[in-house]
Amino acid sequence: MAPNSFFASGELNPNITAESVEQLKRVYGLDKSLPEQFVSWLGAVVRLDFGISFASGQSVRDEILSRLPITLLLNAISLVLVFAISMFLGIKSALKQQSLFDKFAKQFSLLSYAMPSFYLALLMVIFFSVELDILPISGLHSIEVKNGLDYYIDFAWHLILPIFVMVFGGIGSLTMYIRSLTLGVLKSDYIFFALSRGIKGKKLFRYFILPNISPPIVTILGLSLPGLIGGSVILESIFAINGMGLLFFQSALSRDYPVIMGILIISAFLTLLGNILADLVLLKLNPHFKRAN
C-alpha cells in the first residue's frame, strides 16, 4: 500500500527524527489544512512556482528549464519528420492502391507499429555503435570535443540514433491513419464529380483531397504538443539524454512529487493549448466550421 505522505514511514530517511519531519512539513507547507495547501499551491502555480524538489533541493522550475531545451529539440525534429514522412507515405499509398508502393508502405507501417522502441534502440546501438563503431552510444557530446564547429557537428552526430528511433516508431500508425483518410475521400461523391469534369493530378489533390484530410491531421498535430515537453522516458534513459523524460522517470523512482506535479501541470496545459491551436487552425482552413458548431 502506497503511503499518503512523502514523509510517512521514514521514506525520506529511515533514521530521520520526528522533529526533522515536522520541520520539513513546515518548509513545504504540509503542516497546513488541505484547503490551505490547495489555495497556496494554486497561487504558486499561477506564478509558475512549482516548489522545491525533494531530491535535489533546487527549484522545480529551474530543474525543468535545465532539461527542457534538449527535449524540445529532439521531439520537435522528430514530430516534423514523422508528419512529413507519414503524409507522403499515407497519401501516395492511397493514390496508388494495390500497387507495389502501397504494399511496401503497409508492410513498413506494420513493422514500425509493431517494433518496440526500446528494442529498436538497443539494436541500433549494438549494430551502429558497437559493431560498426560509426555512431556514439549515448550522451550528447564527446568528451574531447569542447567548442567550435566540431562541437555542433559532434552534437548532431549524437542525435542521429535517438531521432531515428523516435521517427521510426511514430510513422506506422500515422501513415495508416492518413492512408485511411485519403481512401475515404477518394470514395466520396465530389471526387467522382471532379474526375468527371476532367480534374486530375495536382489540381485534384490540392483542391479536393488535401482540404478534406487536413482537419483530422491538424487535430492530431495539436494533441501531439504535450509530447514535445514530456519527451520519451525509455529512449532518454537508453541514450543517457538528460531531458524531461529522464527527469520524470528519476522523479517517479525517488517519489519527488513537486517535480512530478510540475511536469504533469505543464503537460495538461499544453494539452489544452494544443486543442485550442488546432481549433484556430481548423477555423482558418474552413470558416464554415464555426457556423456548423
Secondary structure, 3 states (H helix, E strand, C coil): CCCCCCCHHHCCCCCCCHHHHHHHHHHCCCCCCHHHHHHHHHHHHHCCCCCECCCCCCEHHHHHHHHHHHHHHHHHHHHHHHHHHHHHHHHHHHHCCCCHHHHHHHHHHHHHHHCCHHHHHHHHHHHHHHHCCCCCCCCCCCCCCCCCHHHHHHHHHHHHHHHHHHHHHHHHHHHHHHHHHHHHHHCCHHHHHHHHCCCCHHHHHHHHHHHHHHHHHHHHHHHCHHHHHHCCHHHHHHCCCCCHHHHHHHHHHCCCHHHHHHHHHHHHHHHHHHHHHHHHHHHHHCCHHHHHC
